[in-house]
Amino acid sequence: MQKRIAHVSDMFTNSVSFSGVVSIGDTFNANLNSKGIAVQKEGDYFTKADEEYFEDYPIFTRKANWLKDGKTVNKSTFHHDCSINVHHVSLIGVSSSSLMQIGSVENIAADARLKHFRKLQD
């Protein structure tokens, strides 16, 4: 992959969190992983009894079900300019193993696992 220079005139990003990435320029490998437990509880406060642990849920330990290798695709890309020019980007958020990329990515793998609970009062 031919390396290019990226020129970004103006970029506003409100939030990047939980293994989210903002990348400017060409990237060879992007490997994004995150796991989380989200608990929404009805009531005033959380106690020790409300804590949850990754090892208690098989979603965090089981092997990912990736797509099988498909057919080989031969691709040729020609960049007409040796630079990437972007005038303005306005971004609300990048989160949970996601990538906002200005440029190209040769290889990418992303895995986000989230277990969400709602605990309601009786």
C-alpha positions as CSV (number, residue, x, y, z in Angstrom):
1,M,0.0,0.0,0.0
2,Q,1.4,3.4,-1.0
3,K,1.6,5.7,2.0
4,R,-0.2,9.0,1.7
5,I,-0.3,12.3,3.7
6,A,-3.6,13.3,5.2
7,H,-4.7,16.9,5.4
8,V,-7.8,17.6,7.5
9,S,-8.7,21.3,7.7
10,D,-11.3,21.1,10.5
11,M,-12.5,18.2,12.7
12,F,-14.9,18.3,15.6
13,T,-15.2,15.1,17.6
14,N,-17.5,15.1,20.6
15,S,-16.6,11.7,22.1
16,V,-14.2,8.7,21.6
17,S,-14.6,6.0,24.1
18,F,-14.5,2.2,24.9
19,S,-11.9,1.1,22.4
20,G,-13.1,3.5,19.7
21,V,-10.5,4.9,17.4
22,V,-10.2,8.0,15.2
23,S,-7.4,7.5,12.6
24,I,-6.2,10.0,10.1
25,G,-4.1,8.7,7.3
26,D,-3.7,5.2,5.8
27,T,-3.6,2.3,8.1
28,F,-2.2,-1.2,7.5
29,N,-3.9,-3.1,10.5
30,A,-6.7,-2.1,12.7
31,N,-7.6,-4.6,15.5
32,L,-10.4,-3.3,17.7
33,N,-11.8,-5.1,20.8
34,S,-14.0,-4.2,23.6
35,K,-16.2,-5.9,26.2
36,G,-18.6,-4.4,28.6
37,I,-21.4,-5.0,31.1
38,A,-24.1,-2.3,31.2
39,V,-26.5,-2.2,34.2
40,Q,-29.5,0.0,34.3
41,K,-31.1,-0.1,37.7
42,E,-34.4,1.3,38.9
43,G,-33.8,3.0,42.1
44,D,-31.5,5.4,43.8
45,Y,-28.1,3.7,44.2
46,F,-25.9,0.7,43.3
47,T,-24.7,-1.8,46.0
48,K,-22.1,-4.6,45.9
49,A,-24.9,-7.0,45.1
50,D,-25.4,-5.2,41.8
51,E,-21.9,-5.9,40.5
52,E,-21.6,-8.2,37.5
53,Y,-18.5,-10.0,36.3
54,F,-17.3,-11.0,32.8
55,E,-16.5,-14.6,33.8
56,D,-20.1,-15.2,34.8
57,Y,-21.3,-14.9,31.1
58,P,-20.2,-17.1,28.3
59,I,-20.6,-14.4,25.7
60,F,-17.3,-13.0,26.9
61,T,-15.3,-16.3,26.6
62,R,-16.8,-18.1,23.6
63,K,-15.0,-18.0,20.3
64,A,-16.2,-15.4,17.8
65,N,-18.3,-16.7,14.9
66,W,-16.3,-15.1,12.1
67,L,-17.3,-15.4,8.5
68,K,-15.6,-18.3,6.6
69,D,-13.0,-17.2,4.0
70,G,-14.9,-16.5,0.8
71,K,-13.7,-16.3,-2.7
72,T,-10.4,-14.6,-3.5
73,V,-11.0,-11.1,-5.0
74,N,-8.2,-9.5,-6.9
75,K,-8.3,-5.7,-6.5
76,S,-6.2,-3.0,-7.8
77,T,-6.4,0.5,-6.4
78,F,-4.9,3.6,-7.9
79,H,-4.8,6.8,-5.8
80,H,-4.9,9.7,-8.1
81,D,-3.3,12.0,-5.5
82,C,-0.5,11.3,-3.0
83,S,-2.5,13.0,-0.3
84,I,-5.9,12.7,1.3
85,N,-7.7,16.1,1.5
86,V,-10.7,16.6,3.8
87,H,-12.2,20.0,4.5
88,H,-14.6,19.4,7.5
89,V,-15.6,16.4,9.6
90,S,-18.2,16.7,12.4
91,L,-18.4,13.5,14.5
92,I,-20.8,12.8,17.4
93,G,-19.1,9.7,18.7
94,V,-17.0,6.7,18.2
95,S,-17.3,3.8,20.7
96,S,-17.1,0.1,21.4
97,S,-14.5,-1.2,18.9
98,S,-15.5,1.2,16.1
99,L,-13.2,3.1,13.8
100,M,-13.6,6.5,12.1
101,Q,-11.0,6.4,9.4
102,I,-9.8,9.1,7.0
103,G,-7.8,7.1,4.6
104,S,-7.7,3.4,3.7
105,V,-7.3,0.3,5.9
106,E,-5.6,-2.8,4.6
107,N,-6.8,-5.2,7.3
108,I,-9.4,-4.8,9.9
109,A,-10.9,-6.9,12.7
110,A,-13.4,-5.6,15.2
111,D,-15.1,-7.4,18.1
112,A,-17.5,-5.7,20.6
113,R,-19.4,-7.7,23.2
114,L,-21.9,-6.1,25.5
115,K,-24.2,-7.7,28.1
116,H,-27.0,-5.3,29.0
117,F,-29.2,-5.7,32.2
118,R,-32.2,-3.8,33.4
119,K,-32.9,-4.4,37.1
120,L,-36.4,-3.4,38.0
121,Q,-37.8,-3.0,41.5
122,D,-40.5,-5.4,42.6
